[in-house]
Amino acid sequence: MTPVTQMPPLITIIGGSGFVGRHVVRALAKRGYRIRVVARNPNTAHHLQPLGNVGQIVSVRGNLRDRASIDRAVQGADCVVNLVGILHEGGRQTFHAVQAFGARVAAEAAQAVGARFIQISAIGADPDSSSSYGRTKAEGEAAVFETLPDATVFRPSIVFGPEDGFFNRFAAMARLSPALPMIGGGHTMFQPVYVADVAEAIARAVDGKVEGGKIYELGGPSKRSFRDCMDYMLEVIGRKRLFVPIPWSVAEIQGSILGSLPKPLLTRDQVEMLKTDNVVSSEAENEGRTIQSLGIEPQAMEAILPTYLWTYRAAGQFTRPQGM
Ligand SMILES: NC(=O)c1ccc[n+]([C@@H]2O[C@H](COP(=O)([O-])OP(=O)(O)OC[C@H]3O[C@@H](n4cnc5c(N)ncnc54)[C@H](OP(=O)(O)O)[C@@H]3O)[C@@H](O)[C@H]2O)c1
């Protein structure tokens, strides 16, 4: 009798074409899973295919605002990962449609096919948050647990790594501008976490090694103010810049004006988010719902930032750090 070869489990990753998604795809491909990346435009996910073997990674069309497309995208999946999140609204891409309704759609689709479910939320998710981003992330978490009580939820702090939207954005700004804005004085605390560590946490959950029914808060080894983060970024790129404190009231006006642009640098909602520290809570630390509790020692930004921010160094300082 010919032995029956068992297919590796199929993992559907919604939002897999984004910044964190690429690293999750890489981590899962290395483990040998079959991967289906769901994107509104599947062409944006084709570049992921070389991360796996021939046929291991496929991309399909799907939009969390279109239930039928997600139902199709999860057919046959053993596990579904929802990585979709937005930082600003645009047209029908509202916070509610994507982060609250969308999370429910994804969880219900997973439940219908008997797949396990992993939801990527964010520190700051809070039903009482003054920001729509934070409120709808909390609504999404609640919808997920209501549908699948055993789901796993990850809330990262700010995520760094090559192609991140945080350090790259401010390094690019520092290249062009003599000053950097310090909203609310730059005192908001962050706990930057390396994208590969976040991806590893998600991959361990896919492996079934993370206890479900819980919210894990993912932060790096140190808590740093926005000002400290900018100080270190400037040190890495070898530039000195003026820090201009922007009072909350002024930032709110700037956010309201800039927020109406198609790809806004700052929105009113983001100003609201900055009013609350973005760090792992003491509850999560005391209850062992941290990245360390998953057996991952998170990398410090000092070990990683120089490996990709060196490209922003001034002419004459344009030397690649050794070994990179
Ligand atoms: N990056 C961070 O610092 C950070 C911090 C905390 C939490 N998070 C959370 O981590 C998750 C991943 O973040 P990221 O930085 O990787 O974001 P990202 O790069 O913007 O990726 C988001 C992904 O969602 C997809 N998407 C957007 N709207 C969609 C819709 N309606 N239907 C289906 N897919 C849609 C995007 O693809 P298309 O737009 O091409 O469709 C993209 O693949 C998000 O939930 C985010 O809130 C990120």
The ligand as a Tripos MOL2 file, in Angstrom:
@<TRIPOS>MOLECULE
LIG
   48    52     1     0     0
SMALL
NO_CHARGES

@<TRIPOS>ATOM
      1 N1          3.3010   48.3100   13.4850 N.am      1 LIG1
      2 C1          3.1420   48.5950   14.7600 C.2       1 LIG1
      3 O1          3.9400   49.3370   15.3760 O.2       1 LIG1
      4 C2          1.9770   48.0110   15.5160 C.ar      1 LIG1
      5 C3          1.8710   48.2710   16.9030 C.ar      1 LIG1
      6 C4          0.8070   47.7190   17.6070 C.ar      1 LIG1
      7 C5         -0.1350   46.9420   16.9560 C.ar      1 LIG1
      8 N2         -0.0260   46.7200   15.6120 N.ar      1 LIG1
      9 C6         -1.0430   45.9140   14.9510 C.3       1 LIG1
     10 O2         -0.4220   44.8590   14.2550 O.3       1 LIG1
     11 C7         -1.1770   44.5720   13.0710 C.3       1 LIG1
     12 C8         -0.2320   44.5980   11.8700 C.3       1 LIG1
     13 O3          0.3260   45.8990   11.7830 O.3       1 LIG1
     14 P1          1.2670   46.3290   10.5670 P.3       1 LIG1
     15 O4          2.1850   47.3730   11.0750 O.co2     1 LIG1
     16 O5          1.8170   45.1250    9.9010 O.co2     1 LIG1
     17 O6          0.2000   47.0380    9.6060 O.3       1 LIG1
     18 P2          0.2640   47.2360    8.0280 P.3       1 LIG1
     19 O7          1.6730   47.1430    7.5350 O.co2     1 LIG1
     20 O8         -0.5040   48.4620    7.7240 O.co2     1 LIG1
     21 O9         -0.5270   45.9770    7.4990 O.3       1 LIG1
     22 C9         -1.9020   45.8950    7.6370 C.3       1 LIG1
     23 C10        -2.4210   44.8720    6.6640 C.3       1 LIG1
     24 O10        -3.8570   44.9030    6.6940 O.3       1 LIG1
     25 C11        -4.3390   44.8540    5.3440 C.3       1 LIG1
     26 N3         -5.6800   45.4550    5.2910 N.ar      1 LIG1
     27 C12        -6.0470   46.7350    5.5400 C.ar      1 LIG1
     28 N4         -7.3810   46.8730    5.4280 N.ar      1 LIG1
     29 C13        -7.8690   45.6430    5.1070 C.ar      1 LIG1
     30 C14        -9.1680   45.1390    4.8730 C.ar      1 LIG1
     31 N5        -10.2490   45.9280    4.8960 N.pl3     1 LIG1
     32 N6         -9.3060   43.8300    4.5900 N.ar      1 LIG1
     33 C15        -8.2170   42.9960    4.5220 C.ar      1 LIG1
     34 N7         -6.9650   43.4310    4.7320 N.ar      1 LIG1
     35 C16        -6.7890   44.7380    5.0120 C.ar      1 LIG1
     36 C17        -3.2870   45.6190    4.5850 C.3       1 LIG1
     37 O11        -3.2940   45.2830    3.2200 O.3       1 LIG1
     38 P3         -3.9350   46.2260    2.0840 P.3       1 LIG1
     39 O12        -4.0710   47.6260    2.6470 O.co2     1 LIG1
     40 O13        -2.9710   46.1270    0.9630 O.co2     1 LIG1
     41 O14        -5.2250   45.5710    1.8250 O.co2     1 LIG1
     42 C18        -2.0160   45.0900    5.2460 C.3       1 LIG1
     43 O15        -1.6530   43.8380    4.6980 O.3       1 LIG1
     44 C19        -2.3010   45.6010   13.0160 C.3       1 LIG1
     45 O16        -3.4710   45.0360   13.5270 O.3       1 LIG1
     46 C20        -1.8160   46.7170   13.9210 C.3       1 LIG1
     47 O17        -2.8850   47.4250   14.4890 O.3       1 LIG1
     48 C21         1.0120   47.2360   14.8800 C.ar      1 LIG1
@<TRIPOS>BOND
     1     1     2 1
     2     2     3 2
     3     2     4 1
     4     4     5 ar
     5     4    48 ar
     6     5     6 ar
     7     6     7 ar
     8     7     8 ar
     9     8     9 1
    10     8    48 ar
    11     9    10 1
    12     9    46 1
    13    10    11 1
    14    11    12 1
    15    11    44 1
    16    12    13 1
    17    13    14 1
    18    14    15 2
    19    14    16 1
    20    14    17 1
    21    17    18 1
    22    18    19 2
    23    18    20 1
    24    18    21 1
    25    21    22 1
    26    22    23 1
    27    23    24 1
    28    23    42 1
    29    24    25 1
    30    25    26 1
    31    25    36 1
    32    26    27 ar
    33    26    35 ar
    34    27    28 ar
    35    28    29 ar
    36    29    30 ar
    37    29    35 ar
    38    30    31 1
    39    30    32 ar
    40    32    33 ar
    41    33    34 ar
    42    34    35 ar
    43    36    37 1
    44    36    42 1
    45    37    38 1
    46    38    39 2
    47    38    40 1
    48    38    41 1
    49    42    43 1
    50    44    45 1
    51    44    46 1
    52    46    47 1
@<TRIPOS>SUBSTRUCTURE
     1 LIG1         1 GROUP 0 **** ****
